[in-house]
Amino acid sequence: MAKPAVGEARSSDMVTLLSIYIIRLFTTTLIVTKVTVNYKALCYDTESERGGCEMGKWAVIYSSVTGNTRTIAEAIAEQAGDADVFRVQDAPEDLSGYEVVALGYWLRLGQPDPLMLKYLPKVHDAQVVFFQTHGTAPTSEHAITSFARAGYNLGPGCTILGTFGCRGKINPAMLAKRKNAGPDDPHGGPKSMERWKLASTHPDAQDIADAKDLVDRMKHKMVMRDRFLAKKAAKMAALQQKKTDKD
């Protein structure tokens, strides 16, 4: 099946399959953030093996209008330590010098905003972390399927390491427009007003702390993966050597 152009409606089957993956990944993320874990202590048996969980450089690329996504981007970059931060309109296309590419955006029509949506296909062969801010609950279908659409629009060869989402205060201009919405407008009415009220204080201190925790967990995930692959390679080499010795 040919890949649709950016902004074109995706197959419902494709979005559903991707959503199942994202739901599993995101649910795991939500569960893990409830537990305080010293990830650095878990990385290696000795600090000298790889300097704990110290990893390569991060590129943190974000799109923001009201400042919500920028706030999370800055928290991620601070926790990553060695990181370059770019507005999406200034972001480089060559990301080969970065070990992790964190991509942040706000939501429009159930998917990343237009600027990020245009940039996503340029990201290829990268380890990607998505982060998004929006006016609804992070566990809502709207939020989760947005991750699926972001992943679908990435360029080839990318690996999605993890995701992060939180509420963010709504653009005042949008609020003013929606307050006068008619009864048939899905974004109007008392339920929407309640969602906007809940979002009005976000991102808050807990959101920022959770975003920083995401960085630690992604570092831990990569180290554990590298350790597993190294052990697997060593085992295969030993088996090959044993076979050679028999011959």
C-alpha positions in Angstrom: 0.0 0.0 0.0 1.5 3.3 -1.0 2.1 5.8 1.7 -0.2 8.8 1.6 1.1 12.3 1.3 1.6 14.4 4.4 -1.8 15.6 5.6 -3.8 13.0 3.6 -6.2 10.8 5.4 -4.7 7.5 6.5 -6.2 4.1 6.2 -8.3 3.4 9.3 -6.8 -0.1 9.5 -3.2 1.3 9.5 -4.1 3.8 12.2 -5.8 1.1 14.3 -2.8 -1.2 14.1 -0.4 1.6 15.0 -2.7 2.8 17.8 -2.6 -0.7 19.4 1.2 -0.5 19.4 1.1 3.0 20.8 -1.5 2.1 23.5 0.7 -0.7 24.7 3.8 1.5 24.7 2.1 4.5 26.2 0.3 2.5 28.9 3.7 1.0 29.9 5.0 4.5 30.1 2.2 5.7 32.4 2.7 2.7 34.7 6.5 3.1 35.0 6.3 6.8 35.8 4.4 6.0 39.0 7.5 4.2 40.4 10.7 6.0 41.4 13.6 4.0 40.1 17.3 4.6 40.1 17.8 3.9 36.4 21.4 4.8 36.4 22.2 2.2 39.0 20.5 -0.4 36.8 22.5 0.3 33.7 25.6 -1.7 34.2 27.2 -3.9 36.8 30.0 -1.3 37.2 30.0 2.4 36.5 33.2 1.9 34.4 31.5 -0.3 31.8 30.0 2.7 30.0 30.0 5.5 32.5 26.6 4.6 33.9 23.8 5.7 31.6 25.7 8.5 29.9 24.6 8.4 26.3 25.2 10.3 23.0 23.8 13.7 22.0 20.1 14.4 21.7 18.4 16.7 19.2 15.2 18.1 20.7 13.0 19.6 18.0 9.7 21.2 18.8 6.8 23.2 17.4 5.0 25.5 19.8 2.6 28.4 19.7 1.5 29.0 23.3 4.8 27.8 24.9 3.4 24.5 26.2 5.5 22.2 24.0 8.6 24.5 24.3 8.4 24.1 28.1 8.5 20.3 27.8 11.3 20.5 25.2 13.4 22.5 27.5 12.9 20.1 30.3 13.9 17.1 28.1 17.0 18.9 26.9 18.0 19.9 30.4 17.7 16.3 31.6 19.5 14.9 28.5 22.4 17.1 29.3 24.2 17.0 25.9 21.4 18.3 23.7 20.7 20.8 21.0 17.3 22.4 20.9 15.7 23.6 17.7 12.4 25.1 16.7 11.0 22.8 14.0 11.3 25.6 11.4 15.0 25.9 12.2 15.7 22.2 12.6 18.4 20.5 10.4 17.6 17.7 8.0 20.8 15.9 8.7 20.4 14.3 12.2 23.0 11.7 11.8 25.2 13.2 14.6 22.5 12.6 17.2 21.8 9.4 19.1 18.3 10.4 19.9 15.9 12.7 18.2 13.0 14.0 20.4 10.2 15.5 18.4 7.5 17.6 20.1 4.4 19.2 18.8 0.8 20.3 19.6 -2.2 18.6 18.2 -4.4 19.8 15.3 -7.2 17.6 13.9 -6.0 14.6 15.8 -2.4 14.7 14.5 0.8 16.7 14.9 0.5 20.4 14.0 1.2 21.4 10.4 4.8 22.5 10.8 5.8 19.2 12.6 3.8 17.2 10.1 5.8 18.7 7.3 9.1 17.9 9.0 8.5 14.3 10.1 9.1 12.7 6.7 12.6 14.3 6.7 13.5 12.3 9.9 15.0 9.0 8.9 17.2 6.3 10.4 16.9 7.8 13.8 16.0 6.7 17.3 12.9 8.9 18.0 11.0 10.0 21.1 7.7 11.8 20.6 6.3 14.3 23.1 3.1 16.2 22.6 0.9 18.7 24.5 -2.9 19.1 24.0 -6.1 20.1 25.8 -7.3 16.6 26.5 -6.4 13.7 28.8 -3.0 12.0 27.9 -4.8 8.6 28.0 -7.6 9.6 25.7 -8.1 8.0 22.2 -7.5 11.4 20.7 -4.0 11.7 22.3 -3.0 8.1 21.7 -4.0 7.9 18.0 -2.0 11.1 17.5 1.1 9.3 18.4 0.2 6.7 15.8 -0.2 9.3 13.1 3.1 10.9 14.1 4.9 7.6 13.7 3.2 6.9 10.4 4.6 10.1 8.9 8.2 9.5 10.0 10.8 8.9 7.3 12.2 5.3 6.7 14.5 3.5 9.1 13.3 5.1 12.4 12.8 3.4 15.7 10.3 4.8 18.2 11.9 4.6 21.6 9.1 6.1 23.6 6.4 8.7 24.0 5.3 11.4 26.4 2.1 13.4 26.4 0.6 15.9 28.8 -2.2 18.5 28.9 -1.4 22.1 27.8 -3.3 25.3 28.2 -5.4 26.2 25.1 -4.5 29.1 22.9 -6.7 32.1 24.2 -7.8 32.9 20.6 -9.1 29.3 20.2 -10.9 29.5 23.5 -12.7 32.6 22.5 -13.7 31.0 19.3 -14.9 27.8 20.9 -17.0 29.5 23.6 -19.4 30.6 20.8 -19.5 27.1 19.2 -22.9 25.7 18.3 -24.5 22.6 19.9 -23.3 20.5 16.9 -19.7 21.5 17.2 -17.8 18.5 18.7 -15.3 20.9 20.4 -18.0 23.0 22.1 -20.3 22.4 25.1 -19.8 21.8 28.8 -17.5 18.7 28.4 -15.1 20.7 26.3 -15.2 23.6 28.8 -14.3 21.2 31.6 -11.4 19.8 29.6 -10.1 23.3 28.9 -10.3 24.2 32.6 -8.3 21.1 33.5 -5.7 22.0 30.9 -5.4 25.6 31.9 -2.7 25.0 34.5 -0.5 22.7 32.4 2.3 21.9 31.8 2.8 22.0 35.5 5.7 20.9 37.8 4.6 17.3 37.7 4.5 17.3 33.9 8.0 18.7 33.8 9.2 16.1 36.3 7.6 13.3 34.2 9.2 14.6 31.0 12.6 14.5 32.7 11.9 11.0 34.0 11.2 10.0 30.4 14.8 10.9 29.4 16.2 8.7 32.2 14.0 5.8 31.1 14.9 6.1 27.4 18.6 6.1 28.4 18.0 3.0 30.5 16.1 1.3 27.7 19.0 1.9 25.2 21.6 0.7 27.6 19.7 -2.5 28.4 19.2 -3.1 24.7 22.9 -2.6 23.9 23.7 -5.0 26.8 21.4 -7.6 25.4 22.7 -7.3 21.9 26.3 -7.5 23.1 25.6 -10.7 25.1 23.7 -12.2 22.1 26.7 -11.3 19.8 29.1 -12.9 22.2 27.0 -16.0 22.4 26.9 -16.3 18.7 30.6 -15.8 18.4 31.3 -18.5 21.0 29.0 -20.9 19.1 30.8 -20.1 15.9 34.2 -20.7 17.5 33.0 -24.0 18.9 31.9 -25.1 15.5 35.2 -24.0 14.0 37.1 -25.9 16.6 35.2 -29.1 15.8 35.9 -28.7 12.1 
